[in-house]
Amino acid sequence: MATRLPSAPPILPGLSYIRPLGSGGFADVFLYEQDMPRRDVAVKVLPSDVRDPDLLRMFNAEADVLAHLSAHPSIVTVYQAGISADGRPYIVMEYCPGSLAQRYRIERIPVDEVLRIGVKMACALESAHRAGLVHRDVKPSNILVTTFGAPVLADFGISSSLARQTADEVLAMSIPWSAPEVIAEQTAGSIPSEVWSLGATVYSLLAGHSPFERRERGQNSKEQLRRRIARATYTPIARADVPPALQEVLAAAMSRDVRQRHPSAFAFAEALRRVQASMGLTPTPLEVPSDEWMPVSDEVDFTDATPRGPVRSKVEHESARKQPVAVGVAALARDEETDFAEPAASNGVSRRAAVWIVAGVVAAAVAASSAVVYFVLTGAS
């Protein structure tokens, strides 16, 4: 299949386009500069030709899921969402300049750093699970790195509800990090399958490759990976600095038998913390919401495929004509430049035209009063 070319960046209010960041299967991500407050942001947008209700539903759900979870320090923050002037849904979120997509393949990441990342991602997943949500696509490329060097979990585009999964749930997977039961299409996503994926991700960061990947060329087709994952035999990581206790934690997380895995992402985080303690490291703090802390809000509606959010009513273009500026209306002109949607006057005359009409009336009144004064003076003489 040919790679899809990225779509054109949309014109968005208060945002200035800088450059593309990447393209996925059904969305593009661009770097913009936000005018107020001034900062770089990432904008995820659907291409203009996407009309698939499933994709629109998933896009809406991602925005809503992030709104529920982005207060977590290890989950990417969403700022706003809406619809561009050309009708494309978009999400404005925190810009993260780095990711773990390729770093583990070209660099030997220290064990203590991988353990910190593992605990933070486990807490992020546990927070999603307590909110009744599953991510369904945990892998290195979905762990971004903020400008402060902190890892955050991103891309909730195929997330779903733990309680309301249906038979027609969209099945999506990243095979190298998917659990055997997901590969066999027995589930679209569950807490045990999330534990597996996070265990496989931590394994990858340490090993420099995904768990069932072979070094030989031509040995890693999707079908070959599926068969190896279905057998799910744990291969120890070939690093002398990876302690046996960590190998045991990962082997349990990636057990073919779901009953042998850690019962929750929180339990997986605690197991990693015990490894940290055994290595003489300070255990990474557990960051999960309590019932009192968790904000009360409506559940995410995973069936909503309707475009939502503020719509920019027009696309503004710079005019080559020199615009007159009247004293006293400069502030109004600045407001017009930043308005989301400029309301038309009730009689069909624009606000700018109304200002000039008022100015004309005032000028006419001044002229008339001058004529009266001149007549009085000349008559008096």
C-alpha positions in Angstrom: 0.0 0.0 0.0 1.3 3.5 -0.9 2.1 5.8 2.0 -0.6 8.5 2.4 0.8 12.0 1.7 0.1 14.5 4.6 -2.8 16.9 4.1 -2.4 20.6 4.0 -2.3 22.3 7.4 -5.5 24.0 8.3 -5.8 27.7 9.0 -6.7 28.0 12.7 -7.6 31.0 14.9 -4.8 32.2 17.1 -2.4 29.6 15.7 0.5 30.0 13.2 1.6 27.0 11.2 5.3 26.1 11.5 5.9 22.6 10.0 4.6 19.0 9.9 5.4 16.6 12.7 4.2 13.3 11.3 1.4 11.4 9.6 -0.4 8.2 10.8 -2.9 5.9 9.3 -5.8 8.4 9.4 -4.5 11.7 10.9 -1.7 14.2 10.5 0.1 16.1 13.2 1.5 19.6 12.7 3.5 22.1 14.8 1.9 25.4 15.3 2.8 28.5 17.4 -0.1 29.6 19.7 -0.4 33.4 19.9 -1.8 33.8 23.4 -0.4 32.4 25.6 2.7 32.2 23.4 3.9 28.5 23.1 4.4 25.7 20.6 1.6 23.2 20.3 0.9 20.0 18.3 -2.3 19.9 16.3 -3.7 16.6 15.2 -6.1 16.9 12.3 -8.1 14.5 10.1 -7.5 14.8 6.3 -10.2 16.7 4.4 -11.4 13.6 2.6 -12.1 11.5 5.7 -15.8 10.9 6.1 -15.7 7.5 7.8 -18.0 7.5 10.8 -15.7 5.1 12.7 -12.8 7.5 12.3 -14.8 10.5 13.3 -16.1 8.6 16.3 -12.5 7.6 17.3 -11.3 11.2 16.9 -14.0 12.5 19.1 -13.3 9.9 21.7 -9.6 10.7 21.8 -10.3 14.3 22.5 -12.8 13.4 25.3 -10.5 10.7 26.8 -7.6 13.2 26.9 -9.9 15.8 28.5 -10.6 13.2 31.2 -7.0 12.1 31.8 -4.6 14.9 30.7 -4.3 16.3 34.3 -2.2 13.2 34.9 1.5 14.2 34.9 2.4 11.2 32.6 -0.4 11.7 30.0 -0.1 14.2 27.2 -2.2 17.4 27.8 -5.0 18.5 25.5 -5.7 22.2 25.3 -8.7 22.5 22.9 -10.5 20.9 20.0 -12.7 22.2 17.2 -13.4 22.2 13.5 -11.4 24.1 11.0 -12.8 26.4 8.3 -12.5 23.6 5.7 -14.5 21.2 7.9 -11.7 19.1 9.5 -11.8 18.1 13.2 -8.6 19.0 15.0 -7.2 18.6 18.5 -4.6 21.0 20.0 -2.3 19.4 22.5 1.0 19.7 24.3 4.0 19.7 22.0 6.5 17.0 22.9 9.8 17.4 21.0 10.9 13.8 21.6 9.6 10.2 21.7 10.9 6.7 22.3 10.0 5.6 18.8 13.6 4.9 17.7 15.8 5.8 20.6 15.8 2.2 22.0 17.0 0.9 18.7 20.0 3.2 18.4 20.9 3.7 22.1 21.5 1.5 25.1 19.0 3.1 27.6 20.1 2.7 31.2 18.2 0.3 33.3 17.3 2.8 36.0 15.8 5.2 33.4 13.7 2.3 31.9 12.4 1.4 35.3 11.3 5.1 35.9 9.6 5.1 32.5 7.9 1.8 33.3 6.5 3.0 36.6 5.2 6.3 35.2 3.5 4.6 32.2 2.0 2.0 34.5 0.5 4.7 36.7 -0.8 6.5 33.5 -2.5 3.3 32.4 -3.8 2.6 35.9 -5.4 6.1 35.9 -7.1 5.3 32.6 -8.3 2.0 33.8 -9.8 3.5 37.0 -11.7 5.9 34.7 -13.1 2.9 32.8 -10.8 3.3 29.7 -8.2 1.2 27.9 -5.5 2.7 25.7 -5.2 -0.4 23.4 -2.0 0.8 21.6 0.8 0.9 24.2 4.2 0.8 22.5 7.5 2.9 22.5 6.4 5.3 19.8 3.4 6.3 21.9 5.6 7.4 24.7 6.5 11.0 24.1 9.1 13.1 25.9 8.2 16.6 27.0 10.4 19.7 26.9 11.3 18.9 30.5 12.4 15.4 29.6 9.5 13.7 31.2 7.8 10.7 29.5 4.1 11.0 28.7 1.6 8.5 27.2 0.0 9.7 24.0 -2.2 8.7 21.1 -5.5 7.5 22.6 -7.0 7.4 19.1 -8.1 3.7 19.4 -9.0 3.8 23.1 -12.3 2.3 24.3 -14.5 1.7 27.3 -13.7 -1.2 29.6 -17.4 -1.7 30.5 -19.1 -1.2 27.1 -17.1 -3.1 24.5 -19.3 -4.4 21.7 -19.0 -7.2 19.2 -18.4 -4.6 16.4 -15.6 -2.8 18.3 -12.9 -1.6 15.9 -10.0 -4.0 16.2 -6.7 -2.3 15.9 -3.3 -3.4 17.1 0.5 -2.9 16.8 1.5 -6.5 16.4 4.9 -6.5 18.0 3.5 -5.3 21.3 0.0 -6.9 21.3 -1.0 -9.7 23.7 -1.8 -13.2 22.3 -5.5 -12.8 23.0 -5.5 -9.6 21.0 -3.7 -11.3 18.1 -6.2 -14.1 18.3 -9.0 -11.5 18.2 -10.5 -12.8 21.4 -10.6 -9.3 22.9 -10.3 -5.7 21.6 -8.5 -4.6 24.7 -8.5 -5.4 28.5 -6.5 -4.7 31.6 -4.4 -8.0 31.2 -3.7 -7.1 27.5 -2.6 -3.6 28.6 -0.2 -5.2 31.2 1.2 -7.4 28.4 1.8 -4.4 26.1 3.5 -2.4 28.8 5.7 -5.3 29.7 6.6 -5.8 26.0 7.3 -2.1 25.8 9.7 -2.1 28.8 11.3 -5.2 27.3 11.9 -3.4 24.0 13.5 -0.4 25.7 16.0 -2.7 27.4 16.6 -5.2 24.6 16.8 -2.7 21.7 14.1 -4.6 19.8 10.5 -5.9 20.3 10.2 -9.1 22.2 9.6 -11.5 19.4 11.7 -9.8 16.7 14.5 -11.7 15.1 17.8 -10.2 14.0 17.8 -12.0 10.7 16.4 -10.1 7.7 13.2 -11.4 6.3 12.2 -13.1 9.6 9.8 -10.5 11.0 6.7 -10.4 8.8 3.4 -9.8 10.5 2.4 -13.4 10.2 5.7 -14.6 11.6 5.4 -12.3 14.6 1.8 -13.4 15.1 2.8 -17.1 15.4 5.7 -16.3 17.8 3.4 -14.2 20.0 0.8 -16.9 20.0 3.4 -19.3 21.5 4.6 -16.5 23.9 7.8 -18.1 25.1 9.8 -15.5 27.1 13.3 -14.9 25.9 15.6 -13.3 28.6 17.1 -10.0 27.7 20.7 -10.3 26.8 22.1 -7.6 29.0 24.3 -8.3 32.0 23.0 -5.2 33.8 19.4 -6.3 33.7 18.9 -8.1 37.1 17.1 -11.5 37.3 14.3 -9.9 39.4 13.5 -7.6 36.5 13.5 -10.5 34.0 11.0 -12.3 36.3 8.7 -9.2 36.4 8.7 -9.0 32.6 8.2 -12.7 32.2 5.1 -12.6 34.4 3.7 -9.5 32.6 4.2 -11.3 29.2 2.8 -14.6 30.3 0.6 -16.3 27.7 -1.8 -17.2 30.6 -3.6 -14.1 31.7 -3.9 -15.4 35.2 -0.2 -15.4 35.6 0.2 -11.7 34.7 0.1 -8.9 37.2 -3.6 -8.3 38.0 -3.4 -4.5 37.2 -1.1 -1.9 35.9 -0.7 -0.7 39.5 0.5 -4.1 40.5 3.0 -4.0 37.6 4.2 -0.6 38.8 4.7 -1.9 42.4 6.7 -4.9 41.0 9.0 -2.5 39.1 9.4 -0.4 42.3 10.5 -3.5 44.2 13.2 -4.0 41.6 14.3 -0.4 42.0 14.6 -0.9 45.7 16.6 -4.1 45.3 19.0 -2.2 43.1 19.5 0.5 45.7 17.5 3.0 43.6 14.9 5.4 45.0 11.5 4.0 43.9 9.6 6.2 41.5 6.5 7.7 43.1 3.2 6.2 42.4 0.9 8.7 40.7 -2.6 7.4 40.5 -5.9 9.1 41.3 -7.9 8.5 44.5 -11.7 8.4 44.4 -11.7 11.8 46.1 -9.3 13.3 43.6 -10.9 11.9 40.4 -13.0 14.6 38.9 -16.7 13.9 38.4 -17.6 14.1 34.8 -19.8 12.5 32.2 -18.6 9.2 30.7 -16.9 9.2 27.3 -19.4 8.5 24.5 -17.6 6.2 22.2 -20.5 6.1 19.7 -20.5 9.8 18.9 -19.5 10.4 15.3 -20.8 13.9 14.9 -18.3 16.8 14.3 -18.2 18.8 17.5 -16.5 22.0 18.7 -16.3 25.6 17.6 -16.3 26.2 13.9 -14.3 29.0 12.3 -16.9 30.6 10.0 -14.4 32.0 7.4 -10.8 31.9 6.3 -9.2 35.4 6.4 -6.8 36.4 3.7 -4.5 39.4 3.7 -5.7 42.0 1.3 -3.4 44.0 -1.1 -5.6 47.0 -0.6 -4.5 49.6 1.9 -7.1 49.8 4.6 -8.0 53.3 6.0 -7.6 53.6 9.7 -9.8 56.1 11.6 -8.9 57.6 14.9 -10.8 55.8 17.7 -11.5 52.5 15.9 -8.0 50.9 16.1 -9.0 48.8 19.0 -12.0 47.5 17.1 -9.8 46.5 14.1 -7.6 44.5 16.5 -10.6 42.7 17.9 -11.8 41.8 14.4 -8.4 40.1 13.6 -8.8 37.7 16.5 -12.6 37.1 16.5 -13.6 33.4 16.0 -16.8 34.5 14.1 -17.6 38.1 13.4 -21.4 38.6 13.8 -23.0 40.5 11.0 -25.0 43.7 11.8 -28.8 43.0 12.0 -29.4 45.1 8.8 -26.8 43.3 6.8 -24.1 46.0 7.1 -20.8 44.9 8.6 -19.4 46.4 11.8 -16.6 48.1 9.8 -19.0 49.6 7.4 -21.2 50.8 10.3 -18.2 52.5 11.8 -17.6 54.5 8.6 -21.3 55.3 8.2 -21.3 56.8 11.7 -18.0 58.7 10.9 -19.7 60.1 7.8 -22.7 61.2 9.6 -20.5 63.0 12.2 -18.5 64.7 9.4 -21.7 65.8 7.7 -23.0 67.2 11.0 -19.8 69.1 11.5 -20.0 70.5 8.0 -23.6 71.6 8.5 -22.8 73.3 11.8 -19.9 75.1 10.1 -22.2 76.4 7.4 -24.6 77.7 10.0 -21.9 79.6 11.8 -20.6 81.1 8.5 -24.2 82.2 7.6 -24.7 83.9 11.0 -21.4 85.7 10.8 -21.8 86.9 7.2 -25.4 87.9 7.9 -24.4 89.8 10.9 -21.9 91.9 8.9 
